[in-house]
Amino acid sequence: MPALLQPGPFNSVVGILSRTPRVQSLFFAMIVGATIYNLVAVVLMFWDNLPFYDRYVIQLAPFLGIAAFALLPKLSMPRLLVLVASSALGQYMLWRYVF
């Protein structure tokens, strides 16, 4: 684990705790738990304030479809329907802010 850390006070604490393996594992688990808790809190804060999926992901859907078609250019009826539907959804998402 010390190979993952940069030199500094946190690395020193981990080095001191490395003499007792159980305490080091417990300390590492506490750091991981706090990191995951903060990640969930930030995601929930952004989810409430900024509808990420609505504004960004759905608007990127047509471009992702075009990129997928460029990588695998086999055209079939289901793929064509998906491209048309994603393009229509993207246009709807774009133009609803105009009116």
Secondary structure, 3 states (H helix, E strand, C coil): CHHHCCCCHHHHHHHHHCCCHHHHHHHHHHHHHHHHHHHHHHHHHHHHHCCHHHHHHHHHHHHHHHHHHHHCCCCCHHHHHHHHHHHHHHHHHHHCCCC
